Amino acid sequence: MRKHLLVGAIVCVSVCMNAQHQLPPAWKSVEKAQSSTQFDSRTRAYITPTRVVWKQDGNGTLISGLDNLLLPGNGQTDLANTRICVMKGTKANRPSILLDFGRELQGGLQLVTGMPADQKPVNIRVRFGESVSEAMCDIDGKNGASNDHAMRDFKMQLPWLGVSEVGNSGFRFVRIDLLDDDRELHLKEVRAIFNYRDIPYLGSFRCNDERLNTIWMTGAYTVHLNMQEYLWDGIKRDRLVWVGDLHPEVMTVNTVFGYNEVVPKSLDLIRDITPLPQWMNGISSYSIWWLLIHRDWYYYHGDLNYLKAQQTYLSDLLRFLISKTDENGHEKLDGNRFLDWPSNANPVAIDAGLQALMVQAMKAGNELCTVLGDEALAAECRRTGEKMVKASSSVKKALLKSKVAPDAPGSKQAASLLALAGLMKPEEADKKYLSVGGANGFSTFYGYYMLRAMAAAGNYQGAMDVIRQYWGAMLDLGATTFWEDFNMEWLPNAAGIDGLVPAGKKDIHGDFGAYCYKNFRHSLCHGWASGPTSWLSEYVLGVQVVEPGCKVVRITPHLGDLEWVEGTFPTPYGQITIRHEKKADGTIKSDVQAPKEIKYILEN
């Protein structure tokens, strides 16, 4: 059964271009108009508020009919002027309301007005917020609130008996303030305009632990919101193609939606605006991630023609990366040397992580160049990769002799990359770093690689526990999407995002954050945080792609403390349907239904 995005939300109206994208026949010079006209790949839905969170009503006479805004509307003003919310401004008091649309959305706001006696435009202030606190705050230069990337705090005029549409941001809450004295604002409807790709959720995951089910779906929904015309990092802030951040998102797209144009479109954009020798987004590791995404995209979808279209740039990038190693096999990457923000103050971790990423790049280069028939470059990648592995081993031995930790102490990020690159035994990385302190020290971006490294060490149960603790904690705080960053140390005495912060409590949105995401600048919908979605499908449901295009997949379930798990996995040939049940003796009974074009290897 096709799963749609709007689970639990009220969709009043949905409007989209028809499949043929026809221009009106009356349009003159149609051929020229078609060549210069671009059509949006998204649709829109109108969402009614689910509740009034707060109101400022003076003496109780400034607002009437407020519950009318919670009724489904039709987007049409009328002369009946019934079912109206009236807000009255006086010289002493101006009314305000704060509405909750039930979940994080990407889009804007539609306001339908009635006909008060005064026909002049009415001045209002609109504030979007991913949390109640953000929607209630001012931009003061200190609390992180801003209009960067998307306007979230602005003034506007509403017409008499009209419809206005405004805003383009990520939000769940909207505050509306009447700014005029001795005026009335008649609101018939206030609806969120939800812009999204109307695509099915082809992948699915269900088990007997509802917390894991919700985490899987929340990660999927987080990425879905960021699948706009391009694949963004965040829908409030960083509405950009940050290609390194894309890797966890692309893995979620592979797992949930299968092929979607937004991925190649975004990869091509960043390629075309980054001529070599520039680094993508100015960050050397992000050019490596572009390469690794292409390797994974090819394995999941098997589109050789698309891979061939990348060959010139891909080959030049590989040669450029090879030139950034010294004769001993140590990486010498320049540009911005970056892994993720929490590890940014640990240069030893960054050095170790970049060495590991370079080893992975050489492995991917060998695989892709072999497919593309460039044996010479494939061999050069192999030689460089082997030299880098040997260099890492010699450095480790020297450091061991000097009793200095060889592997970036205190960094779960670096440890996970070293384990995945084969530069550290996964069991060692897990024991010394990844499992130490449980979910403490995890990050939303690199948490995906930490989970994968724990799986490589065989610690599937530990990884599931961390998912429940770390990503589950965001849900406990009212999240409907996963955040740009989160730290378990923020939890004590913290209030959730979906209500006013009580006196004496910490504001989980306004009081925390660092680097570029301090306080309210912090994005609460960041696709790079979706790692558990693809991880649960790959390691618990157990689907791993063995040959390009999913022609061969391995299904190896790891149920841990679960009793059963079931789900679907998208392939170019259709969905694989899977169910695993744990029997009384601890063994697993599996049922797998796959398209005839796919060979699956079941390993229980």
SULSULDA-V740908 format. One record per residue. N is the residue number from 1. RES is the residue in three letters. SS is DSSP state (a for helix, b for strand, c for the rest). D_LAST is the distance of its C-alpha to the last C-alpha in Angstrom with 2 decimals. Layout:
n res ss d_last
N RES SS D_LAST
N RES SS D_LAST
This chain:
n res ss d_last
1 MET c 27.32
2 ARG c 28.86
3 LYS c 28.66
4 HIS c 31.87
5 LEU c 32.75
6 LEU c 35.36
7 VAL c 33.41
8 GLY c 35.98
9 ALA c 38.79
10 ILE c 41.95
11 VAL b 42.67
12 CYS b 46.32
13 VAL b 46.97
14 SER b 44.94
15 VAL b 46.89
16 CYS c 45.76
17 MET c 47.20
18 ASN c 46.66
19 ALA c 44.36
20 GLN c 47.32
21 HIS c 48.75
22 GLN c 52.24
23 LEU c 55.28
24 PRO c 58.18
25 PRO c 60.55
26 ALA c 63.46
27 TRP c 62.11
28 LYS c 64.57
29 SER c 63.49
30 VAL a 60.06
31 GLU a 58.92
32 LYS a 59.83
33 ALA a 58.33
34 GLN a 54.99
35 SER a 54.86
36 SER a 55.52
37 THR c 53.45
38 GLN c 49.89
39 PHE c 47.78
40 ASP c 45.23
41 SER c 41.62
42 ARG c 41.16
43 THR b 42.32
44 ARG b 43.86
45 ALA b 43.62
46 TYR b 46.08
47 ILE b 44.78
48 THR b 46.98
49 PRO c 47.04
50 THR c 45.24
51 ARG b 47.64
52 VAL b 50.64
53 VAL b 49.64
54 TRP b 53.19
55 LYS b 56.72
56 GLN b 59.99
57 ASP c 62.64
58 GLY c 65.69
59 ASN c 67.63
60 GLY c 65.36
61 THR c 67.39
62 LEU c 65.96
63 ILE b 62.91
64 SER b 62.86
65 GLY c 60.44
66 LEU a 57.45
67 ASP a 55.06
68 ASN a 55.95
69 LEU a 53.75
70 LEU a 50.68
71 LEU c 51.43
72 PRO c 49.92
73 GLY c 52.43
74 ASN c 53.28
75 GLY c 54.44
76 GLN c 57.98
77 THR c 61.04
78 ASP c 63.73
79 LEU c 67.26
80 ALA c 66.42
81 ASN c 65.45
82 THR c 63.77
83 ARG c 60.47
84 ILE c 61.37
85 CYS b 60.47
86 VAL b 63.68
87 MET b 63.78
88 LYS b 67.30
89 GLY b 68.31
90 THR c 71.39
91 LYS c 73.13
92 ALA c 71.82
93 ASN c 68.23
94 ARG c 65.71
95 PRO c 62.71
96 SER b 59.03
97 ILE b 55.76
98 LEU b 52.09
99 LEU b 49.56
100 ASP b 45.79
101 PHE b 43.87
102 GLY b 40.74
103 ARG b 38.33
104 GLU b 38.58
105 LEU b 40.06
106 GLN b 41.30
107 GLY b 44.76
108 GLY b 48.18
109 LEU b 50.50
110 GLN b 52.71
111 LEU b 55.84
112 VAL b 58.00
113 THR b 61.48
114 GLY c 64.25
115 MET c 68.00
116 PRO c 69.77
117 ALA c 73.54
118 ASP c 73.41
119 GLN c 72.10
120 LYS c 71.61
121 PRO c 68.16
122 VAL b 66.43
123 ASN b 64.97
124 ILE b 61.59
125 ARG b 59.11
126 VAL b 55.37
127 ARG b 52.66
128 PHE b 48.96
129 GLY b 46.47
130 GLU c 42.74
131 SER c 43.69
132 VAL a 46.63
133 SER a 48.15
134 GLU a 48.07
135 ALA a 49.75
136 MET a 52.40
137 CYS c 53.21
138 ASP c 55.82
139 ILE c 55.44
140 ASP c 57.38
141 GLY c 56.25
142 LYS c 54.75
143 ASN c 51.86
144 GLY c 49.86
145 ALA c 50.55
146 SER c 51.57
147 ASN c 51.94
148 ASP c 50.09
149 HIS c 48.01
150 ALA c 48.68
151 MET c 51.66
152 ARG c 50.73
153 ASP b 54.20
154 PHE b 57.21
155 LYS b 60.29
156 MET b 61.09
157 GLN b 63.51
158 LEU b 62.80
159 PRO c 65.15
160 TRP c 67.06
161 LEU c 65.35
162 GLY c 62.65
163 VAL b 59.03
164 SER b 57.81
165 GLU b 54.44
166 VAL b 53.69
167 GLY b 50.96
168 ASN b 47.89
169 SER b 45.56
170 GLY b 42.46
171 PHE b 43.33
172 ARG b 42.75
173 PHE b 46.20
174 VAL b 49.68
175 ARG b 53.00
176 ILE b 56.22
177 ASP b 59.64
178 LEU b 62.97
179 LEU c 65.26
180 ASP c 68.59
181 ASP c 71.28
182 ASP c 72.92
183 ARG b 70.59
184 GLU b 68.17
185 LEU b 64.75
186 HIS b 63.67
187 LEU b 59.91
188 LYS b 58.72
189 GLU b 55.12
190 VAL b 52.99
191 ARG b 49.67
192 ALA b 46.99
193 ILE b 46.58
194 PHE b 42.88
195 ASN b 42.20
196 TYR b 38.68
197 ARG c 36.80
198 ASP c 36.20
199 ILE c 32.73
200 PRO c 29.74
201 TYR c 26.60
202 LEU c 24.21
203 GLY c 21.17
204 SER b 20.29
205 PHE b 18.25
206 ARG b 18.53
207 CYS b 17.13
208 ASN c 18.94
209 ASP c 20.59
210 GLU a 23.52
211 ARG a 24.39
212 LEU a 21.30
213 ASN a 21.98
214 THR a 25.54
215 ILE a 24.73
216 TRP a 22.55
217 MET a 25.42
218 THR a 28.10
219 GLY a 26.73
220 ALA a 26.64
221 TYR a 30.18
222 THR a 31.44
223 VAL a 30.66
224 HIS a 31.99
225 LEU a 35.29
226 ASN a 35.54
227 MET b 35.08
228 GLN c 38.83
229 GLU c 40.78
230 TYR c 38.95
231 LEU b 35.89
232 TRP c 37.47
233 ASP c 36.58
234 GLY b 38.20
235 ILE c 40.20
236 LYS c 42.99
237 ARG c 43.33
238 ASP c 42.06
239 ARG c 42.14
240 LEU c 41.64
241 VAL c 39.24
242 TRP c 38.04
243 VAL c 35.76
244 GLY c 33.90
245 ASP c 33.15
246 LEU a 31.84
247 HIS a 28.63
248 PRO a 26.66
249 GLU a 28.42
250 VAL a 27.51
251 MET a 23.81
252 THR a 24.24
253 VAL a 26.25
254 ASN a 23.54
255 THR a 20.97
256 VAL a 23.41
257 PHE c 26.25
258 GLY c 25.22
259 TYR c 28.32
260 ASN c 31.44
261 GLU a 34.77
262 VAL a 35.19
263 VAL a 32.96
264 PRO a 34.83
265 LYS a 38.05
266 SER a 37.59
267 LEU a 36.46
268 ASP a 39.51
269 LEU a 41.81
270 ILE a 41.04
271 ARG a 41.32
272 ASP a 44.67
273 ILE c 46.21
274 THR c 45.15
275 PRO c 46.95
276 LEU c 46.22
277 PRO c 47.07
278 GLN c 46.42
279 TRP c 43.18
280 MET a 41.40
281 ASN a 42.56
282 GLY a 44.45
283 ILE b 41.32
284 SER a 40.15
285 SER a 36.48
286 TYR a 36.53
287 SER a 37.40
288 ILE a 34.34
289 TRP a 32.19
290 TRP a 33.77
291 LEU a 32.53
292 LEU a 28.96
293 ILE a 28.93
294 HIS a 30.07
295 ARG a 27.29
296 ASP a 24.62
297 TRP a 26.67
298 TYR a 26.86
299 TYR a 23.13
300 TYR a 22.47
301 HIS a 25.53
302 GLY c 26.63
303 ASP c 30.30
304 LEU a 32.04
305 ASN a 35.49
306 TYR a 34.97
307 LEU a 33.72
308 LYS a 36.81
309 ALA a 39.00
310 GLN c 37.90
311 GLN a 38.58
312 THR a 42.05
313 TYR a 41.31
314 LEU a 37.90
315 SER a 39.48
316 ASP a 42.42
317 LEU a 40.21
318 LEU a 38.26
319 ARG a 41.59
320 PHE a 42.84
321 LEU a 39.86
322 ILE a 40.32
323 SER a 43.97
324 LYS c 42.95
325 THR b 41.79
326 ASP c 44.30
327 GLU c 44.83
328 ASN c 42.67
329 GLY c 39.60
330 HIS c 40.08
331 GLU b 39.76
332 LYS c 43.11
333 LEU c 42.22
334 ASP c 45.11
335 GLY c 45.49
336 ASN b 43.91
337 ARG c 41.37
338 PHE c 38.86
339 LEU c 35.26
340 ASP c 35.45
341 TRP a 38.24
342 PRO a 37.14
343 SER a 36.96
344 ASN c 40.21
345 ALA c 42.36
346 ASN c 40.35
347 PRO a 41.52
348 VAL a 39.62
349 ALA a 36.33
350 ILE a 37.46
351 ASP a 38.31
352 ALA a 34.94
353 GLY a 33.08
354 LEU a 35.20
355 GLN a 34.66
356 ALA a 30.89
357 LEU a 31.30
358 MET a 33.55
359 VAL a 31.03
360 GLN a 28.48
361 ALA a 31.34
362 MET a 32.09
363 LYS a 28.52
364 ALA a 28.54
365 GLY a 32.05
366 ASN a 31.07
367 GLU a 28.31
368 LEU a 30.60
369 CYS a 33.71
370 THR a 31.98
371 VAL a 31.05
372 LEU c 34.64
373 GLY c 36.13
374 ASP c 37.78
375 GLU a 36.91
376 ALA a 39.66
377 LEU a 38.40
378 ALA a 34.78
379 ALA a 36.08
380 GLU a 38.08
381 CYS a 35.06
382 ARG a 33.19
383 ARG a 36.23
384 THR a 36.73
385 GLY a 33.13
386 GLU a 33.29
387 LYS a 36.64
388 MET a 35.35
389 VAL a 32.45
390 LYS a 35.03
391 ALA a 37.42
392 SER a 34.92
393 SER a 34.23
394 SER a 37.98
395 VAL a 38.68
396 LYS a 36.09
397 LYS a 37.70
398 ALA a 41.15
399 LEU a 40.25
400 LEU a 38.70
401 LYS a 41.97
402 SER c 43.91
403 LYS c 41.65
404 VAL c 41.03
405 ALA c 37.54
406 PRO c 36.21
407 ASP c 33.77
408 ALA c 35.56
409 PRO c 35.78
410 GLY c 35.05
411 SER c 33.15
412 LYS a 29.56
413 GLN a 30.13
414 ALA a 31.10
415 ALA a 28.46
416 SER a 25.67
417 LEU a 27.28
418 LEU a 27.84
419 ALA a 24.21
420 LEU a 23.05
421 ALA c 25.82
422 GLY c 24.96
423 LEU c 28.25
424 MET c 26.85
425 LYS c 23.84
426 PRO a 21.47
427 GLU a 21.38
428 GLU a 25.17
429 ALA a 25.46
430 ASP a 23.32
431 LYS a 25.22
432 LYS a 28.64
433 TYR a 28.53
434 LEU a 25.66
435 SER c 24.96
436 VAL c 28.65
437 GLY c 30.23
438 GLY c 27.17
439 ALA c 28.06
440 ASN c 31.48
441 GLY c 32.07
442 PHE c 29.58
443 SER c 31.01
444 THR c 30.32
445 PHE c 30.26
446 TYR c 28.58
447 GLY a 26.33
448 TYR a 23.87
449 TYR a 23.87
450 MET a 23.81
451 LEU a 20.57
452 ARG a 19.08
453 ALA a 20.45
454 MET a 19.01
455 ALA a 15.51
456 ALA a 16.43
457 ALA c 17.42
458 GLY c 14.14
459 ASN c 16.19
460 TYR a 14.26
461 GLN a 15.99
462 GLY a 19.30
463 ALA a 18.99
464 MET a 18.42
465 ASP a 21.37
466 VAL a 23.48
467 ILE a 22.82
468 ARG a 24.02
469 GLN a 26.98
470 TYR a 28.18
471 TRP a 27.63
472 GLY a 27.96
473 ALA a 31.35
474 MET a 32.67
475 LEU a 31.86
476 ASP a 33.67
477 LEU c 36.65
478 GLY c 36.87
479 ALA c 35.03
480 THR c 33.97
481 THR c 32.99
482 PHE c 31.84
483 TRP c 34.55
484 GLU c 35.80
485 ASP c 35.47
486 PHE c 34.79
487 ASN c 35.32
488 MET a 34.43
489 GLU a 37.95
490 TRP a 39.40
491 LEU c 38.16
492 PRO c 40.78
493 ASN c 43.47
494 ALA b 42.32
495 ALA b 43.01
496 GLY c 40.81
497 ILE c 41.61
498 ASP c 42.47
499 GLY c 45.66
500 LEU c 48.83
501 VAL c 48.36
502 PRO c 50.11
503 ALA c 52.69
504 GLY c 51.30
505 LYS c 47.79
506 LYS b 46.23
507 ASP b 45.64
508 ILE c 42.04
509 HIS c 43.16
510 GLY c 46.73
511 ASP c 46.59
512 PHE c 43.73
513 GLY c 42.52
514 ALA c 43.59
515 TYR c 44.34
516 CYS c 44.74
517 TYR c 43.29
518 LYS c 45.68
519 ASN a 46.18
520 PHE a 46.50
521 ARG a 45.83
522 HIS c 42.20
523 SER c 40.08
524 LEU c 37.93
525 CYS c 36.01
526 HIS b 34.53
527 GLY a 31.73
528 TRP a 30.58
529 ALA a 29.36
530 SER c 26.62
531 GLY a 23.85
532 PRO a 21.58
533 THR a 21.37
534 SER a 19.73
535 TRP a 17.75
536 LEU a 16.15
537 SER a 15.30
538 GLU a 13.96
539 TYR a 11.96
540 VAL a 11.39
541 LEU c 11.19
542 GLY c 9.51
543 VAL b 11.92
544 GLN b 13.42
545 VAL b 16.30
546 VAL b 16.53
547 GLU b 19.85
548 PRO a 22.86
549 GLY a 23.26
550 CYS a 19.55
551 LYS c 20.03
552 VAL b 16.65
553 VAL b 13.85
554 ARG b 10.40
555 ILE b 7.99
556 THR c 5.75
557 PRO c 6.39
558 HIS c 8.33
559 LEU c 10.29
560 GLY c 12.59
561 ASP c 15.37
562 LEU c 14.60
563 GLU c 14.39
564 TRP b 13.28
565 VAL b 13.31
566 GLU b 14.48
567 GLY b 16.36
568 THR b 17.63
569 PHE b 17.80
570 PRO b 21.05
571 THR b 21.52
572 PRO c 24.85
573 TYR c 24.13
574 GLY b 23.22
575 GLN b 20.48
576 ILE b 16.81
577 THR b 16.08
578 ILE b 12.76
579 ARG b 12.07
580 HIS b 9.34
581 GLU b 10.80
582 LYS b 10.51
583 LYS c 12.05
584 ALA c 14.93
585 ASP c 13.33
586 GLY c 10.86
587 THR c 7.72
588 ILE b 6.24
589 LYS b 8.02
590 SER b 7.94
591 ASP b 11.20
592 VAL b 12.02
593 GLN b 15.67
594 ALA c 16.87
595 PRO c 20.41
596 LYS c 21.35
597 GLU c 22.19
598 ILE c 18.66
599 LYS b 16.17
600 TYR b 12.55
601 ILE b 9.80
602 LEU b 6.36
603 GLU c 3.80
604 ASN c 0.00
